[in-house]
């Protein structure tokens, strides 16, 4: 079954593809995105890996809790998904917010992590980024997620890529039209609620780690 029920009543949805006997890879998406954002990667890995793509609480087919939640809650959700499929440990891939969740997972549940791949992500909050995220949440709540998608595209793909990909940017609209804005806002709240204490814990991570940063990434640039 693709659903699990968490202690606070939140339903978490996930999907498995690939070879049942292969090494498991857990895919954790970023802010507002669902597991469909991993479609191309799941196809590419299908012959060599068993991929488990999870919808974070507040996105996709997972439910939106009525109470605030944290990135730590989302990391615990990810560990529970591994439990659900009988997976003791897995290669963990996290993008953007999913990368922060993956880092927390590696700190809290180190025995569950074979390796980490962290793409376009960060480990601390910055004032300018916090202001931007709050603006995004306000935009989504007042004007809808489609308007947020239009406004955020330049930040998500970078200025040069935006000019090149502008004719195809419309795909952001269908991805966001049917999602509740309160789930998006709750995820923003989880990011903003995270303090920098995690940074001091990162040295405890012993799993092999690959960090991927784009040279046009303006939202989570290289330090």
C-alpha positions in Angstrom: 0.0 0.0 0.0 1.3 3.5 -0.9 -0.1 5.2 2.2 1.1 5.4 5.8 -0.6 7.1 8.8 1.6 9.1 11.1 0.9 9.5 14.8 -0.5 13.0 14.4 -3.0 11.7 11.8 -1.2 12.9 8.7 -1.3 10.6 5.7 1.9 10.2 3.7 1.8 8.9 0.1 4.7 7.3 -1.7 5.4 5.3 -4.8 7.9 2.6 -5.6 9.4 1.9 -9.0 12.3 -0.1 -10.3 13.7 -3.5 -9.4 12.5 -5.0 -6.2 15.9 -6.7 -5.6 18.0 -3.5 -6.2 19.5 -1.0 -3.8 16.8 1.4 -2.6 16.9 5.1 -3.3 14.6 7.5 -1.3 13.7 10.6 -3.3 12.6 13.7 -1.2 11.3 16.7 -3.1 11.5 20.4 -2.4 9.1 23.1 -1.4 5.6 22.7 -2.9 6.7 19.9 -5.2 5.5 16.3 -5.3 7.0 13.0 -6.3 6.0 13.6 -10.0 8.9 16.0 -10.1 11.2 12.9 -10.0 9.6 11.3 -13.1 12.6 11.5 -15.3 15.0 10.4 -12.6 12.9 7.4 -11.7 12.8 6.3 -15.3 16.5 6.6 -15.6 17.2 4.6 -12.4 14.5 2.0 -13.0 16.8 -0.7 -14.3 19.4 -0.4 -11.6 17.6 0.8 -8.4 14.5 0.5 -6.4 13.3 4.1 -6.1 10.9 5.3 -3.4 9.5 8.7 -4.1 7.6 10.4 -1.3 5.1 13.2 -1.1 6.1 15.4 1.8 3.3 16.3 4.1 1.4 19.3 2.7 2.1 18.3 -1.0 1.0 15.9 -3.6 -1.3 13.2 -2.3 -0.1 13.5 1.3 -2.5 15.3 3.6 -2.1 18.8 5.1 -1.9 18.7 8.9 -4.2 21.1 10.7 -1.3 22.0 13.1 2.1 23.5 12.2 4.9 21.0 11.5 8.7 21.1 11.2 11.3 19.8 8.8 12.2 17.3 11.6 8.6 15.9 11.4 9.2 15.5 7.6 12.4 13.7 8.2 10.6 11.3 10.6 8.0 10.8 7.9 10.8 9.8 5.5 12.1 7.3 8.0 8.6 5.9 8.5 8.2 5.4 4.8 11.4 3.3 4.8 9.9 1.3 7.7 6.7 0.8 5.7 8.6 -0.8 2.8 10.8 -2.9 5.0 13.9 -0.9 4.0 16.6 -0.8 6.7 18.8 1.8 4.9 18.8 3.6 1.5 20.6 6.0 -0.6 18.9 9.4 0.1 18.4 12.0 -2.5 17.0 15.4 -1.5 16.4 18.5 -3.6 16.1 22.0 -2.2 13.9 21.7 1.0 14.2 17.9 0.5 18.0 18.3 0.9 17.5 19.9 4.3 15.1 17.1 5.2 17.8 14.6 4.1 20.4 16.2 6.3 18.1 16.0 9.3 17.4 12.4 8.5 21.1 11.6 8.4 21.6 13.3 11.7 18.6 11.8 13.5 18.6 8.4 11.8 22.2 7.8 10.7 21.8 4.0 10.3 19.1 4.5 7.7 21.4 6.4 5.3 23.7 4.6 2.9 24.7 7.8 1.1 23.4 11.4 0.7 22.9 13.3 -2.5 22.1 16.9 -1.8 21.0 19.1 -4.7 20.4 22.9 -4.7 19.9 22.9 -1.0 21.2 24.7 2.2 21.7 24.0 5.8 20.9 27.4 7.4 18.4 30.2 6.9 19.4 33.6 5.6 17.4 36.8 6.2 16.9 37.6 2.5 15.8 34.1 1.7 13.4 34.1 4.7 11.8 37.3 3.5 11.5 35.8 0.0 9.9 32.6 1.3 7.4 34.6 3.4 6.5 36.6 0.3 5.9 33.4 -1.6 3.6 32.1 1.1 1.7 35.4 1.2 1.3 35.3 -2.6 0.1 31.7 -2.6 -2.5 32.4 0.1 -3.8 35.6 -1.4 -3.4 35.1 -5.2 -3.1 31.3 -5.5 -0.3 28.9 -6.3 -0.5 29.6 -10.1 0.5 33.3 -9.4 3.3 32.0 -7.1 4.6 29.8 -9.9 4.7 32.7 -12.3 6.6 34.9 -9.9 9.0 32.3 -8.6 10.1 30.8 -11.9 13.1 33.2 -12.3 14.3 32.1 -8.8 13.8 28.4 -9.5 15.6 28.1 -12.8 18.0 31.1 -12.7 17.9 34.2 -14.9 19.8 32.9 -18.0 17.9 29.6 -18.0 14.7 31.5 -17.5 15.2 33.4 -20.8 16.0 30.1 -22.6 13.2 28.1 -21.0 10.5 30.8 -20.9 8.3 29.2 -23.6 8.1 26.0 -21.5 7.7 27.7 -18.1 3.9 27.0 -18.3 4.5 23.6 -16.9 4.7 25.1 -13.5 1.0 26.1 -13.7 -0.5 22.6 -14.0 1.8 21.3 -11.3 0.4 23.8 -8.8 -3.2 24.5 -9.8 -4.8 21.8 -7.8 -2.7 22.0 -4.7 -4.0 23.6 -1.5 -2.1 26.8 -0.8 -2.2 26.1 2.9 0.0 23.1 2.4 2.5 25.2 0.6 2.4 27.9 3.4 2.8 25.2 6.1 5.9 23.9 4.4 7.3 27.5 4.2 6.5 27.8 8.0 8.5 24.6 8.6 11.5 26.0 6.7 11.3 29.3 8.6 10.9 27.6 11.9 14.3 25.8 11.4 17.1 27.4 13.3 20.8 27.0 12.7 21.4 24.5 15.4 21.4 21.8 12.7 24.7 23.2 11.2 26.6 22.1 14.3 25.3 18.6 13.9 26.3 18.1 10.3 29.8 16.9 11.4 28.2 13.8 12.8 27.1 12.6 9.3 29.4 9.8 8.2 27.6 8.7 5.1 29.3 9.4 1.7 27.8 12.7 0.6 27.6 14.4 -2.9 26.6 18.1 -2.9 25.3 19.4 -6.3 25.1 23.1 -6.9 24.2 24.9 -10.1 26.3 27.8 -11.3 23.1 29.8 -12.0 21.5 28.9 -8.6 20.5 32.2 -7.0 18.2 30.8 -4.4 20.7 28.4 -2.8 24.1 29.6 -4.2 27.5 28.2 -3.3 28.8 29.6 0.0 
